[in-house]
Amino acid sequence: MTGPEREERNRQIVERIKAGEPTKAVARKFKMTSINVRTICRKAGLRKYRKRRDRGTKQARNAEIVERIKAGETLEDVAKEFELSLSTVKEMCRKAGVRAQTLQAQERQSRNAEIVRRIQTGETQRAVAKEFGMSPAGVTRICKLAGVNKQNITQERNAEIVRRVKEGETYEDVASEFGLATGTVNSICLQAGVSRHAIRAERIREELHARNTEIVRRVKAGETPTAVAKDFGLTNNQVTYICRQAGFRQRQRIDDKDQRQRRDAEIVCRIKAGEIQIAVAEAFGMTPQHVGLICREAGVNPRVIKQEETQARNAEIVRRIKAGGSRTAVAAEFGLVRGTVSRICRKAGVSVLALKQEERQTRNADIVRRIKAGETLEDVAKEFGISKSSVRNVCRQVRKKAQTDQSLCAGSAAEEDA
């Protein structure tokens, strides 16, 4: 520090002391000792003219400091504002009977409150200690000072875990929510007499009971076992067994003889009308074998009826094929495949290939006739649904055949002349 700078500093120190500031505050401001401040004042001739702080002003300052500490301000902020040491402010508060807290103490208090809150919500000591960077023993000590009984909290947490597992939540979801391992959740449930397999088995039993109840309700409402079994992915026998276990028989026994006769007559009538045995059996809640027995007792053979229907159908198929229908269209109309139509025609002595050949010859003759009449290849091809090259090939084949016939006729005439 140069001479002018030192003189300026000493001048400021003397002015502050004259203004009534305490020696310690001025020394702290200029980073020197109180002895140095007094020495500078004595050299400036300020010793016998030094003004002492008014006692009333000091008491007012101390009262303001205490009030601000009561309002919640920290010791560090108040001491910095009044340019006092931390111990001086703390001593003022002690004399006034006010408990003051430093900034670190406030932070520690809020941290401890957060730790206690999280422990009360059910988090483990290890997880909370790891997050706040302390040991589990420190967390336990903080909870004890706050009057929190960890054993009661653990019991409440375990009861909540068991309740949620019973309601159907998985071990993994409960463990992630409470910050525990899956094995810990499993141990808690086992101690409470709750097993994962027992819960799953109970849930499956409840689902099966609900499903069976719905099946029985729908069958009682009049739905067929086939439709119900298809909706639930079961077989007819399984649906029948479920209904029988519930005390409901789909095929109710008819004790009235007249009613039974009317039912049998209706069954025979529907079979004669062409319905199949399976559909009639489902409609009356019986097996197809029972329907067949009723029909045989009435002198009606469902097999013969079916054969007659098949023969009539085959005759209609042969008639349509002879009339020029295609195998694909006829098969699609009767719900058959093309090979079945060919087999039916073959059994009837009708050659599909011969029919197609005749149709092709007639078509080719028509094509040649229209070409000779002057129509273009494009128009003829579009009319018959073929390409222009196919039209050319047809004309070439007809011309070649005509030339062959002419040569054969000329050869025959030569032989006759000879």
C-alpha positions as CSV (number, residue, x, y, z in Angstrom):
1,M,0.0,0.0,0.0
2,T,1.4,3.4,-1.0
3,G,1.6,6.4,1.3
4,P,-1.4,8.3,-0.2
5,E,-3.5,5.1,0.0
6,R,-2.6,4.6,3.6
7,E,-3.4,8.2,4.5
8,E,-6.9,7.9,2.8
9,R,-7.6,4.7,4.7
10,N,-6.6,6.3,8.0
11,R,-8.8,9.3,7.3
12,Q,-11.8,7.0,6.6
13,I,-11.1,5.1,9.9
14,V,-11.0,8.3,11.9
15,E,-14.2,9.6,10.3
16,R,-16.0,6.3,11.1
17,I,-14.8,6.4,14.7
18,K,-16.0,10.0,15.0
19,A,-19.4,9.0,13.7
20,G,-19.8,6.6,16.6
21,E,-19.0,3.2,15.0
22,P,-17.5,0.6,17.3
23,T,-13.8,-0.1,17.0
24,K,-14.3,-3.8,16.3
25,A,-16.7,-3.1,13.5
26,V,-14.3,-0.6,11.9
27,A,-11.4,-3.1,12.3
28,R,-13.4,-5.9,10.7
29,K,-14.3,-3.5,7.8
30,F,-10.7,-2.6,7.1
31,K,-9.3,-6.1,7.9
32,M,-7.1,-5.1,10.8
33,T,-7.0,-5.4,14.6
34,S,-8.7,-3.1,17.1
35,I,-5.3,-2.1,18.5
36,N,-4.3,-0.8,15.0
37,V,-7.5,1.2,14.8
38,R,-6.9,2.8,18.2
39,T,-3.3,3.6,17.3
40,I,-4.5,5.4,14.1
41,C,-7.0,7.4,16.1
42,R,-4.5,8.3,18.8
43,K,-2.0,9.5,16.2
44,A,-4.8,11.6,14.7
45,G,-5.4,13.2,18.1
46,L,-8.8,11.7,18.6
47,R,-8.2,10.1,22.0
48,K,-9.6,12.7,24.3
49,Y,-12.4,13.8,21.8
50,R,-13.6,10.2,21.2
51,K,-17.4,10.0,21.3
52,R,-18.9,7.1,23.1
53,R,-22.0,5.2,21.7
54,D,-25.3,6.3,23.1
55,R,-26.6,3.6,25.4
56,G,-30.1,4.1,24.2
57,T,-29.1,3.7,20.6
58,K,-27.3,0.4,21.4
59,Q,-30.3,-0.9,23.3
60,A,-32.6,-0.1,20.3
61,R,-30.2,-1.9,18.0
62,N,-30.1,-5.0,20.2
63,A,-33.9,-5.0,20.4
64,E,-34.2,-4.8,16.6
65,I,-31.7,-7.7,16.3
66,V,-33.8,-9.8,18.7
67,E,-37.0,-9.0,16.9
68,R,-35.6,-10.0,13.5
69,I,-34.3,-13.2,15.0
70,K,-37.8,-13.9,16.4
71,A,-39.2,-13.2,12.9
72,G,-37.2,-16.2,11.5
73,E,-34.1,-14.6,10.1
74,T,-30.9,-16.4,10.5
75,L,-28.0,-15.4,12.6
76,E,-25.7,-15.0,9.6
77,D,-28.0,-12.6,7.8
78,V,-28.6,-10.4,10.9
79,A,-24.9,-10.3,11.9
80,K,-23.8,-9.4,8.3
81,E,-26.3,-6.5,8.1
82,F,-25.4,-5.0,11.5
83,E,-21.6,-5.7,10.9
84,L,-21.4,-7.8,14.1
85,S,-19.9,-11.2,14.7
86,L,-22.0,-14.4,14.9
87,S,-21.2,-14.9,18.5
88,T,-22.2,-11.3,19.5
89,V,-25.6,-11.7,17.9
90,K,-26.1,-15.2,19.5
91,E,-25.2,-13.7,22.9
92,M,-27.8,-10.9,22.5
93,C,-30.4,-13.5,21.7
94,R,-29.4,-15.7,24.7
95,K,-29.7,-12.7,27.1
96,A,-33.1,-11.9,25.6
97,G,-34.2,-15.5,26.1
98,V,-34.6,-16.1,22.3
99,R,-33.4,-19.3,20.7
100,A,-31.7,-18.5,17.5
101,Q,-30.8,-20.8,14.6
102,T,-28.1,-20.6,12.1
103,L,-28.7,-21.2,8.4
104,Q,-27.2,-24.7,8.7
105,A,-29.5,-25.5,11.6
106,Q,-32.6,-24.5,9.6
107,E,-31.5,-26.6,6.7
108,R,-30.9,-29.5,9.0
109,Q,-34.3,-29.1,10.6
110,S,-36.1,-29.1,7.2
111,R,-34.0,-32.1,6.1
112,N,-34.9,-34.0,9.2
113,A,-38.6,-33.2,8.7
114,E,-38.4,-34.5,5.2
115,I,-36.7,-37.7,6.4
116,V,-39.4,-38.3,9.0
117,R,-42.2,-37.7,6.5
118,R,-40.7,-40.1,4.0
119,I,-40.2,-42.8,6.7
120,Q,-43.8,-42.3,7.7
121,T,-45.0,-42.9,4.1
122,G,-43.4,-46.3,4.2
123,E,-40.0,-45.9,2.6
124,T,-37.1,-47.9,3.9
125,Q,-34.3,-46.5,6.0
126,R,-31.7,-47.7,3.6
127,A,-33.3,-45.9,0.6
128,V,-33.8,-42.7,2.5
129,A,-30.3,-42.8,4.0
130,K,-28.8,-43.3,0.5
131,E,-30.7,-40.4,-1.0
132,F,-29.7,-38.0,1.8
133,G,-26.1,-39.2,2.0
134,M,-26.1,-40.5,5.6
135,S,-26.2,-43.9,7.4
136,P,-29.4,-45.8,8.3
137,A,-28.4,-45.4,12.0
138,G,-28.6,-41.6,11.5
139,V,-32.0,-41.9,10.0
140,T,-33.1,-44.0,13.0
141,R,-31.8,-41.4,15.4
142,I,-33.6,-38.6,13.6
143,C,-36.9,-40.6,13.8
144,K,-36.5,-41.3,17.5
145,L,-35.9,-37.6,18.2
146,A,-39.1,-36.8,16.3
147,G,-41.0,-39.4,18.3
148,V,-41.7,-41.6,15.4
149,N,-42.0,-45.4,16.1
150,K,-40.5,-47.2,13.2
151,Q,-42.1,-50.5,14.3
152,N,-45.6,-49.1,14.0
153,I,-44.8,-47.5,10.6
154,T,-43.4,-50.9,9.3
155,Q,-46.5,-52.7,10.5
156,E,-48.8,-50.2,8.7
157,R,-46.7,-50.5,5.6
158,N,-46.7,-54.3,5.6
159,A,-50.5,-54.3,6.1
160,E,-50.9,-52.0,3.1
161,I,-48.6,-54.2,1.0
162,V,-50.6,-57.3,1.9
163,R,-53.9,-55.5,1.1
164,R,-52.7,-54.4,-2.3
165,V,-51.4,-57.8,-3.2
166,K,-54.7,-59.4,-2.2
167,E,-56.5,-56.9,-4.5
168,G,-54.5,-58.3,-7.4
169,E,-51.5,-56.1,-7.9
170,T,-48.3,-57.8,-8.8
171,Y,-45.3,-58.1,-6.5
172,E,-43.2,-56.1,-8.9
173,D,-45.6,-53.1,-9.0
174,V,-45.9,-53.0,-5.2
175,A,-42.1,-53.4,-4.7
176,S,-41.3,-50.5,-7.0
177,E,-43.9,-48.2,-5.4
178,F,-42.7,-48.9,-1.8
179,G,-39.0,-48.9,-2.8
180,L,-38.5,-52.6,-1.8
181,A,-37.2,-55.7,-3.4
182,T,-39.6,-58.3,-4.9
183,G,-38.2,-60.8,-2.4
184,T,-39.0,-58.5,0.5
185,V,-42.6,-58.1,-0.6
186,N,-42.9,-61.9,-1.0
187,S,-41.5,-62.4,2.6
188,I,-44.0,-59.9,4.0
189,C,-46.9,-61.6,2.3
190,L,-45.7,-65.1,3.5
191,Q,-45.5,-63.8,7.1
192,A,-49.1,-62.6,6.8
193,G,-50.1,-66.1,5.4
194,V,-50.6,-64.8,1.9
195,S,-49.1,-66.8,-1.0
196,R,-48.7,-65.7,-4.6
197,H,-49.8,-69.1,-5.8
198,A,-52.8,-69.0,-3.4
199,I,-53.8,-65.6,-4.7
200,R,-53.5,-66.6,-8.3
201,A,-55.5,-69.8,-7.7
202,E,-58.2,-67.8,-5.9
203,R,-58.3,-65.3,-8.8
204,I,-58.5,-68.1,-11.3
205,R,-61.4,-69.7,-9.4
206,E,-63.3,-66.5,-9.3
207,E,-62.8,-66.0,-13.1
208,L,-63.9,-69.5,-13.8
209,H,-67.0,-69.1,-11.6
210,A,-67.9,-65.9,-13.3
211,R,-67.4,-67.5,-16.7
212,N,-69.5,-70.6,-15.8
213,T,-72.3,-68.4,-14.4
214,E,-72.4,-66.5,-17.7
215,I,-72.4,-69.7,-19.7
216,V,-75.3,-71.2,-17.8
217,R,-77.2,-67.9,-18.0
218,R,-76.9,-67.7,-21.8
219,V,-77.9,-71.4,-22.3
220,K,-80.9,-70.9,-20.1
221,A,-81.8,-67.8,-22.2
222,G,-82.1,-70.1,-25.2
223,E,-78.7,-69.8,-26.9
224,T,-77.3,-73.0,-28.4
225,P,-74.3,-74.7,-26.8
226,T,-72.4,-74.5,-30.1
227,A,-72.7,-70.7,-30.2
228,V,-71.8,-70.3,-26.5
229,A,-68.9,-72.7,-26.8
230,K,-67.6,-70.8,-29.8
231,D,-67.7,-67.4,-27.9
232,F,-65.8,-68.8,-24.9
233,G,-63.4,-71.1,-26.9
234,L,-64.8,-74.3,-25.5
235,T,-66.4,-77.5,-26.8
236,N,-70.1,-78.5,-26.7
237,N,-69.3,-81.2,-24.2
238,Q,-67.6,-78.7,-21.9
239,V,-70.6,-76.4,-22.1
240,T,-73.0,-79.3,-21.4
241,Y,-70.9,-80.4,-18.4
242,I,-70.8,-76.9,-16.9
243,C,-74.6,-76.6,-17.2
244,R,-75.0,-80.1,-15.6
245,Q,-72.7,-79.1,-12.7
246,A,-74.9,-76.0,-12.2
247,G,-78.0,-78.3,-11.9
248,F,-79.4,-77.3,-15.3
249,R,-80.0,-79.9,-18.1
250,Q,-80.3,-78.3,-21.5
251,R,-82.5,-81.2,-22.7
252,Q,-85.3,-81.2,-20.2
253,R,-87.2,-84.4,-19.9
254,I,-90.8,-84.2,-21.3
255,D,-93.2,-86.3,-19.2
256,D,-96.3,-85.3,-21.2
257,K,-96.8,-87.8,-24.0
258,D,-98.7,-85.5,-26.3
259,Q,-96.1,-82.8,-25.9
260,R,-93.4,-85.3,-26.7
261,Q,-95.3,-86.5,-29.8
262,R,-95.7,-82.9,-31.0
263,R,-92.0,-82.3,-30.5
264,D,-91.1,-85.5,-32.5
265,A,-93.5,-84.6,-35.3
266,E,-91.9,-81.1,-35.5
267,I,-88.4,-82.7,-35.7
268,V,-89.5,-85.2,-38.5
269,C,-91.1,-82.3,-40.4
270,R,-88.0,-80.2,-40.3
271,I,-85.8,-83.1,-41.3
272,K,-88.1,-83.8,-44.3
273,A,-87.9,-80.1,-45.2
274,G,-84.2,-80.5,-45.7
275,E,-82.6,-79.3,-42.4
276,I,-79.6,-81.1,-41.2
277,Q,-79.5,-83.2,-38.1
278,I,-77.0,-81.1,-36.2
279,A,-79.1,-77.9,-36.6
280,V,-82.3,-79.6,-35.6
281,A,-80.5,-81.2,-32.6
282,E,-79.2,-77.8,-31.4
283,A,-82.7,-76.2,-31.8
284,F,-84.3,-78.9,-29.6
285,G,-81.4,-79.3,-27.1
286,M,-80.6,-82.9,-28.0
287,T,-77.9,-84.9,-29.7
288,P,-77.9,-85.6,-33.5
289,Q,-78.1,-89.4,-32.7
290,H,-81.3,-88.8,-30.8
291,V,-82.8,-86.9,-33.7
292,G,-81.8,-89.8,-36.0
293,L,-83.5,-92.3,-33.6
294,I,-86.8,-90.2,-33.7
295,C,-86.7,-90.1,-37.5
296,R,-86.2,-93.8,-37.8
297,E,-89.0,-94.5,-35.4
298,A,-91.2,-92.4,-37.7
299,G,-90.1,-94.3,-40.8
300,V,-88.0,-91.4,-42.1
301,N,-84.4,-92.0,-43.0
302,P,-82.4,-88.7,-43.0
303,R,-79.7,-90.3,-45.0
304,V,-82.1,-91.2,-47.8
305,I,-83.5,-87.7,-47.7
306,K,-80.0,-86.3,-47.9
307,Q,-79.2,-88.6,-50.8
308,E,-82.3,-87.4,-52.7
309,E,-81.2,-83.8,-52.1
310,T,-77.7,-84.6,-53.3
311,Q,-79.0,-86.3,-56.5
312,A,-81.3,-83.3,-57.3
313,R,-78.4,-80.9,-56.7
314,N,-76.0,-83.0,-59.0
315,A,-78.7,-83.1,-61.7
316,E,-79.0,-79.3,-61.6
317,I,-75.2,-79.0,-61.7
318,V,-75.0,-81.3,-64.8
319,R,-77.8,-79.3,-66.5
320,R,-76.0,-76.0,-66.0
321,I,-72.7,-77.4,-67.2
322,K,-74.4,-78.7,-70.4
323,A,-76.1,-75.3,-70.9
324,G,-72.6,-73.8,-71.1
325,G,-71.9,-72.7,-67.6
326,S,-68.3,-72.7,-66.3
327,R,-67.2,-75.0,-63.6
328,T,-65.9,-72.2,-61.5
329,A,-69.2,-70.3,-61.5
330,V,-71.3,-73.4,-60.8
331,A,-69.0,-74.5,-58.0
332,A,-69.2,-71.0,-56.4
333,E,-73.0,-71.0,-56.6
334,F,-73.4,-74.4,-54.9
335,G,-70.6,-73.9,-52.4
336,L,-68.4,-76.6,-53.9
337,V,-64.9,-76.7,-55.4
338,R,-64.2,-77.0,-59.1
339,G,-62.9,-80.6,-58.8
340,T,-66.2,-81.7,-57.2
341,V,-68.2,-80.3,-60.1
342,S,-65.9,-82.1,-62.6
343,R,-66.4,-85.4,-60.6
344,I,-70.2,-85.0,-60.6
345,C,-70.2,-84.4,-64.4
346,R,-67.9,-87.4,-65.0
347,K,-70.2,-89.7,-63.0
348,A,-73.2,-88.5,-65.1
349,G,-71.3,-89.4,-68.3
350,V,-70.7,-85.8,-69.3
351,S,-67.3,-84.8,-70.4
352,V,-66.4,-81.3,-69.5
353,L,-63.5,-81.3,-71.9
354,A,-65.7,-82.4,-74.8
355,L,-68.2,-79.6,-73.9
356,K,-65.4,-77.1,-73.8
357,Q,-64.0,-78.3,-77.1
358,E,-67.4,-77.9,-78.8
359,E,-67.8,-74.4,-77.3
360,R,-64.3,-73.5,-78.5
361,Q,-65.0,-74.7,-82.0
362,T,-68.3,-72.8,-82.1
363,R,-66.5,-69.7,-80.8
364,N,-63.6,-70.0,-83.3
365,A,-66.1,-70.4,-86.2
366,D,-67.8,-67.2,-85.1
367,I,-64.5,-65.4,-84.8
368,V,-63.5,-66.4,-88.4
369,R,-66.9,-65.4,-89.7
370,R,-66.7,-62.0,-88.2
371,I,-63.1,-61.4,-89.4
372,K,-64.2,-62.4,-92.9
373,A,-67.1,-59.9,-92.6
374,G,-64.5,-57.2,-92.3
375,E,-64.3,-56.5,-88.5
376,T,-60.9,-55.6,-87.0
377,L,-58.8,-57.8,-84.8
378,E,-59.2,-55.3,-81.9
379,D,-63.0,-55.3,-82.0
380,V,-63.2,-59.1,-82.2
381,A,-60.7,-59.6,-79.4
382,K,-62.5,-57.2,-77.2
383,E,-65.9,-58.8,-77.9
384,F,-64.7,-62.3,-77.0
385,G,-62.4,-61.2,-74.1
386,I,-59.2,-62.5,-75.7
387,S,-56.0,-60.9,-77.1
388,K,-55.3,-60.0,-80.8
389,S,-52.7,-62.7,-81.0
390,S,-55.3,-65.3,-79.9
391,V,-57.6,-64.1,-82.7
392,R,-54.7,-64.4,-85.2
393,N,-54.0,-67.9,-84.0
394,V,-57.6,-69.0,-84.3
395,C,-57.8,-67.7,-87.9
396,R,-54.5,-69.4,-88.8
397,Q,-55.6,-72.7,-87.3
398,V,-59.0,-72.6,-89.2
399,R,-57.2,-71.7,-92.4
400,K,-54.6,-74.5,-91.9
401,K,-57.4,-77.0,-91.2
402,A,-59.3,-75.9,-94.3
403,Q,-56.2,-76.4,-96.5
404,T,-55.6,-79.9,-95.0
405,D,-59.2,-80.8,-95.8
406,Q,-58.9,-79.6,-99.3
407,S,-55.7,-81.6,-99.9
408,L,-57.4,-84.7,-98.5
409,C,-60.4,-84.2,-100.8
410,A,-58.1,-83.7,-103.8
411,G,-56.2,-86.9,-103.0
412,S,-59.4,-88.8,-102.7
413,A,-60.6,-87.6,-106.1
414,A,-57.3,-88.6,-107.8
415,E,-57.6,-92.1,-106.3
416,E,-61.1,-92.4,-107.6
417,D,-60.1,-91.2,-111.2
418,A,-57.3,-93.7,-111.2
